[in-house]
Amino acid sequence: MVKMTENTDDPRGRIIICRCNDVTQKEIEDLIDQGITDIEEIKRLTRIGMGPCQGRTCVPLVIGIIARKTGKKPDEIPVPATRVPVRPVMMGVLAGEMENEE
């Protein structure tokens, strides 16, 4: 995971975009400023979308940041690939020892 040096004077360094992996707005914007605008690449470098929330919170925020900084429309930015399970599942359900409580 890439961790940029944080400048505490820059408020973007204190805005958390991905709570699961503690990724700040400044880290995302710094990557975009370096020319990394592919959300899959940003995901690989920062681990956004790989925490317990599976990107439900951070991916839409990152798409918004990419759209704002590149001038693209949010619907032009592909959503990163997800791997199952896309939501937390208890191991007992997977092992067949308990029922899914949906």
C-alpha positions in Angstrom: 0.0 0.0 0.0 1.3 3.4 -0.9 1.3 6.0 1.9 2.1 9.5 0.9 3.7 11.9 3.4 0.9 13.9 5.0 1.1 17.6 5.3 -1.0 18.4 8.3 -1.4 22.0 7.1 -3.3 20.7 4.1 -6.9 19.9 5.2 -7.1 17.2 2.4 -4.6 15.2 4.4 -7.2 14.9 7.2 -10.2 14.0 5.1 -10.5 10.2 5.2 -12.0 8.8 1.9 -11.5 5.1 2.8 -12.2 4.4 6.5 -11.3 0.7 6.2 -7.8 1.4 5.0 -7.2 5.0 6.2 -6.8 6.6 2.8 -7.0 10.4 2.6 -8.3 12.7 0.0 -4.8 14.1 -0.5 -3.4 10.6 -1.2 -6.0 10.0 -3.9 -5.5 13.5 -5.4 -1.7 13.1 -5.4 -2.0 9.9 -7.4 -4.4 11.5 -9.9 -1.9 14.5 -10.2 0.8 11.9 -11.0 -1.3 10.7 -13.9 -2.9 7.7 -12.3 -6.6 8.1 -13.1 -7.6 4.4 -13.5 -9.6 3.4 -10.4 -8.3 -0.1 -10.6 -4.7 1.2 -10.4 -5.7 3.5 -7.5 -7.3 0.5 -5.8 -4.1 -1.5 -6.2 -1.9 1.2 -4.8 -4.1 2.3 -1.9 -6.4 -0.7 -1.2 -9.5 1.3 -1.5 -12.5 -1.0 -1.8 -10.7 -3.9 -0.3 -11.8 -3.4 3.3 -14.9 -4.8 5.1 -17.2 -2.4 3.4 -16.1 -3.7 0.0 -16.0 -0.1 -1.4 -19.6 0.9 -0.6 -18.3 4.1 0.9 -15.0 5.0 -0.7 -15.4 3.9 -4.3 -18.2 6.5 -5.1 -16.1 9.1 -3.3 -13.0 8.2 -5.4 -15.1 8.2 -8.6 -16.2 11.7 -7.7 -12.7 12.9 -7.1 -11.5 11.4 -10.4 -14.4 13.1 -12.2 -13.7 16.5 -10.6 -10.0 16.4 -11.3 -10.2 15.0 -14.9 -13.3 16.6 -16.1 -15.0 13.3 -16.9 -18.5 12.5 -15.9 -18.8 10.0 -13.1 -20.7 7.6 -15.3 -17.8 7.5 -17.7 -15.5 6.1 -15.0 -15.7 2.3 -14.7 -16.5 0.9 -11.3 -13.6 -1.4 -10.2 -14.1 -5.2 -10.3 -15.5 -6.7 -7.1 -14.8 -10.2 -5.8 -17.4 -12.2 -4.0 -18.5 -12.0 -1.3 -19.4 -8.4 -1.9 -20.7 -8.2 1.6 -19.5 -9.7 4.8 -20.7 -13.3 5.3 -20.1 -15.4 8.4 -17.8 -18.3 8.0 -20.4 -20.6 9.4 -22.8 -19.8 6.5 -20.0 -20.7 4.0 -19.2 -23.9 5.9 -22.9 -24.9 5.9 -23.0 -24.9 9.7 -25.5 -22.1 10.1 -28.2 -20.4 8.0 -27.9 -17.0 6.4 -30.1 -14.5 8.3 -31.2 -12.3 5.4 
